[in-house]
Amino acid sequence: MIKLNSKLLIVLFVTLFNFIISVNAQQTFQGKLTIKSDFSMLIEQPFKVVLKKYDLTRLGGEAETIIIKDKVLNYETELLEPVKLLMDFYWKNKKVTSAKFWTIPGNYEIAIDSNLVPEIVGVKPEIIANIMEIDRLSTVFSKKSEIMIENVNYENQKIADVEKKISQIKDSIGIALDREVYLPAIKLNANSPVSLYALWAYADRPLGNSRIVTEPKEIDSLLNTLSLEIKALPSAKKLINTILLEKQLKVGNMMKNVSLPDVTGKIYSINDFKGKYILVDFWASWCTPCRAENPNLIKAFNKYKKSGFQIISITRDELSRKTDWVEAIKKDKVAAWLQLSDFKNIAQKIYNIEAIPANYLIDPKGMIIGRDLRGEDLEKELKKIFKY
């Protein structure tokens, strides 16, 4: 395994310790948030602000548009937990500038600099400072990984050996990130939203094989170390529901049924194809990795369809992008198998699809026998099933 620079870890741990030990001071993280800004002294004024909130899960909600009246921004909302706000300011000269910052209930003022760039004014509350510190430390580890990967020797090396070294670097950095940042932040901050923010980050790792999918019991155990107040927050409830879903969707459990329309509007169910091995694949016209995987799906389908292999693709395209979806089906030549729409997000909720590409492989009885199998991994599994 690749070893990390011990000095780096010592510096990171000291920094982490300094911000963790003071987190437990009581601060309000539920209540009214007020944001104000006066543009009357500016030559240029914005005519609207588009605002998007990101909760402790790091997921964003729907965008809100605030129309500027009398050269003043005055925004109020109720917060149930700390949120990150992304605010895009649209100016009359067609310029767009942005501000991104974490908030808890209170009064905030936004100042505008000479380049029309907005900036939050005032001292950062302790909870916010510590959430931002987790983000900063995560970035430090990420940059360290990038530097180590850049220094990998590619000359006269087999591709497989280089890929193995890169994988070892990512694994080692990831283990250190969990051990030095996320786990201490979870365990030392049971009464703070900081713990929940760190827990979501830990649960979503490693990329492509997240613990919320592979180890829901571990995430459940860590969640139970948090205080009742923190477990009552909206992002904690989302985590509880996700854990329940993932336990139900583990390999070895039965696949839940869903009924969805195809391109023409005809309804099909997963259960309609019982008796076959089925790959339920989630994709979208705008998803580059999904579409890059389509040639592999075509190859697998053509090779094993006569042996009882079926693919059911479910798009994450919205209704407004139906034309893009239909065109992508034609362009990628994937009309040979069933293409279903999920414009009302029914299947995505049932199968807990937060990111794509994603898939489930189920056997003729409807049991889940594989998840997120792509490329060579899918081919190996199908070869094992069909014996050729």
N, C-alpha and C positions, 0 to 999 in steps of 0.2 A: 504493500500500500504506500502511496506517496505520502511523505512526511511534510508537515507544514513548518514554517519558520517559527520557532518557539518564542522569539521576541515579539513577533506580530501578535501571537495569541495572548501574551502577557499584557501588552498594551491594550488590546481589545477588551480583555477581561477586567482590567483596572477601570477602563472607561465605563464598561457596562455596570460594574459594581457601584461606581460613583453615582450613576443615575438611578439604579434600582433601590438603593437603601433609603431614599427619601420619598419614594412614591406613595407610601401609605398615608400621607397627610390627607385629611378629608377635603374633598372638593366636589362641588355639585356638577353632575354630568347629565342631568335631566332638567329641562325648563326652557325658558324663552331665549332665543338668539335674535339679536338685533344687529344689523349691518347698515352703516350709513356712510355716505360720501357726498361732499358738496363740490360740484363742478363749476360753480358760478365764476370763479376766478380764472378759469382756463379759457384760452382762445378757442380751442376745439372742445366739443362736448359729445359724449356718447349718447346714442339715441335708445339703446337697449343693452341689457346684460342677460346672457344665457347662463344659467346656473345649473350645475349638476352635483348631487350629493353622493359621496361614497361612504358606506358604513364600515364597521370594524371587520367585515368579511372581505373588504376591498372591492366589493361590487357596487356599481353605480345604479341609481334609479333613473327615472325619466327626467329629462331636462325641463327646467322652468324658464320662461321668458319674462323678464322684468322690464317694463317700459319706463324710461326715465322721464319724469315730469318735473317741470320748473327747475331743471338743472340739478336735481338732487336724487340720489339713490337712497331709498328707505325700504329695507327688507326685514321682515319679521317671520319667524317660524318657531315651532315647538320642536325641541330635540329630545329624543328618548335615550340617546347615547352620543358619544363624540362622533363627529362626522368630518370627512375631508370635503371641502368645497372647491370645485373648479368653476371659476367665473370668467367668462369670455365677454370682454367689453367691445361693443361695436360702435365705432366712431363715424362721424359724418363724412370724414375723408376716406371712408371705406377701409380704414385700418382696423385690425382686430388685435387686441392685446389681452393677456390672460394673467390670472392670479390663482394660485393653488395653495390652500392652507387648511390645517386642522382647526376645529372649533369645538368648544363646549358652550353651554348657555352663558350669556353675558352680552355686553355691548362692545361692538367692534367698529373701528373706523378704517376706511380705505383711503390711502393717499395716492395721488397720481404724480409720477415724476415727469421730467421734461420730455421723455420719449413716449409719454402716455401709458407707461407701464404701471399697473396698479400694484400696491403693496399694503399688506395689513400693518396697522400701527399699534404699538403697545407691547407690553411684556407678555410672553407666552405663558399660559397657565401650566402648572407642573405636569398634569396629565398629558397635555399636548407636547410638551418638551420631551417627555419620555417616549411617547409614540414615535415622534420624529427621530429620536436617538436610535430606536430599533431600526427604522428605515435607513438611517445613516450607516449603522454598523453592517446591515445587510448589504449595502452598496460597497462597503469596504471589502467584504468577503468576495463579492461578485467580481470586483476589479482585480483582486488578488488571483482569482481563478483565471481571469482573462490573461493576466501577465504570465502566469505559469504555463498556460496553453500556448501562448505566443512563443515561449522559449523551448517548446518541444522540438527536438531534432527530427526533421522530416527526411534528411538526406540518407539515401541507401537503406531506408526503412520500409518494411512491408506495411501496406495500408492497414491491415488488421492490427499490427503491433502499435502503430501510431494511434489508432482509434482506441485501443486498450489503454494506452497511457493517458489519453485525454479523459477517458471515462474514469480512470483512477483518480485523476486530479479533481474532477467534478465531485466524485464521491467523497474524497477526503475533505475538500472544502465544505461540502454540504454537512458532513458529520460534525466538523468544527463549528459551523454556523448554528447547528441545532444545539450542540453542547455548550457553547459559549454565549449564545444570544437568546434563542427562543426558549429553551427549557428553563434557564434561570429566571427569565422574565415571567414565565408562567408560574413557577413555584414560589417566587418571592413577592408576588403581587396579587394574592387571592382576592383582595378587596378593591381592586382597581380595574378599570376597563383595559389597562395596559396588558394584563394577563390574557384577556380574551383576544386582543389584537395579535399577541404573540402566538396564542394557541391556534388561531386560524391560519397563521403563516406556517406553523409547524405541521398542521393537518394537511395543508395543500402541497406539502413537499414529500418526496422529490418530484420534480417535474416529470409528468408522464406516468408516474406510478405513485400517486399521492397516498399518504397514510390514511386519509379519510376513507379511501377505497380498500386499501390492503389491510389496514389495522384499525378498524372502527372501535374495537374494544379498548385499545390503548388511548385513543382520543377521548372516549367516554370516561375512562379512568382519570385522565388529566382534567377533564371538564368538571368532574365531581370534587376536585380539590378547590374549586373556586367558591366564593361565598354565594349565599342565596341571592343577594342583591345583584351580583354580576350575572348569575345564571338566569335572572329574570329579564336581562336586556334583550332587545330584538335579535341581535346577532348571535347571542347564546341560544335563543330558541331556534334559530335557523340551523345552528350546529347540532342541536339535539335532534331535530327532524332529519337532518342529513345523515346522522349516525344511524337512526332507525331505518332509514331507506337503504343505506349501504349494507347494513346487516341482512336485510331482506334480499339484496341483490348480489350477495356473495356467490362465488362459484360453488355449485352444489345445491343451490336453492332453485325453486321453480320460477320461471320467467312470468311476470305479470302480463296479462293480455291488454291490448289496446286496439281500438278501431279508428282508422283514419282514411281520408279520401285520397284517391290517386289524382293524376293530372286532369282527368275528365270529370272528377267528382264522385266516382264509384267508390263505395266503402269496402275496405278490406280489414281483416283482423289477423293478428299474429297467429291465433289459434286455427285459422283457415289452413295453415300449412303444417299442422302437426303431422308427424310421421316422416318429416324431413329434417336434415340438419340445416339450421337457418342462421345466417349472419344478419343481425339487425344493426344496420350501419347508419350513423348520424353524420350528416354533412351539410354543406350550403354552397351556393354558387359563388359567394364571396370568400370562401375558406380555401386559401391556396394549398395548405398541406392536405386537405381533404381531396381536392381535385388531383393533386400529385399522386394520391393513392389509388385513384380510379383505374389506371392501367393494371395495377396488381389485382384489383377486384375482377376486372374483365378476364384476366388470365385464369384466376381461380374458378370463376363461374364457368367458363368454357371447358375447363379441365374436368370439373366434378359435377356438373349439372345433371348428367345422365345417371349419376350414382346417388342422386337424391339430395343434392346441395342446392339451397335457395338463398338468394340475397333479398332483403327488404331494406331499401334505403329510405330514410326519413329526413326531410330537409328542415333546417333551422331558418330558412328564408322566411321573411315576413310576407304577409299578403301583398303588400305594396311592391314586393320584388318577385312576384310569381312569374313574370315574363323572363326575368334573369334566370330563375330556376329552370324553367322549361328549355330555355336556350342552352343552359349548361348541360342538361341531360342529352340534348342533341349533339352538342359540340364534343362532349366527352364520350359519346357513344355508349351510354349506360342505360338505354331504354329496354335492354333485353331482360332486365328483371324489374320487380315492382318498385315504383317510385311514389312515395306517399308524402303528403304535406302535413305540417303540424302548426298551422297558422295560429291556433289558439293555445299553443304550448302545452297540450295535454300530455303527450308522450315524454316531453322533456322533463316535466314535473314527476311523472310516474317513475322514470328511469334515472332521475337526478343528473340530467345532462347539463353541466355548467360550461363545458368547453368541448370543442370538436377539433379533429376527428375523434369519434368514440364509437365503440361497437360492443355487441354481446353475441357470443356464439352459443346457440342452444341445440340440444339433442332432439331426437324425434319425439321424446316424451315431454319436452318443454322445459328441461332442466338446463340451467346456465352451466356451460362447461368451459367457457373462456371469456375474457374481457380485453378490449383494446388490443386486439391482435392485428398487426399490420405487416405487410411485406413478407419477409422470410418467416417471421413468427406465425403468421396465418398459414403460410404454405406448409410449414412443419406440422402444425396441428391438423390440417386437412389430410396431409399425407399419412399421419398416424391413424386417422379415422378410416380413410378409404383404402389404405394399404397400397397406394401407388402414387 
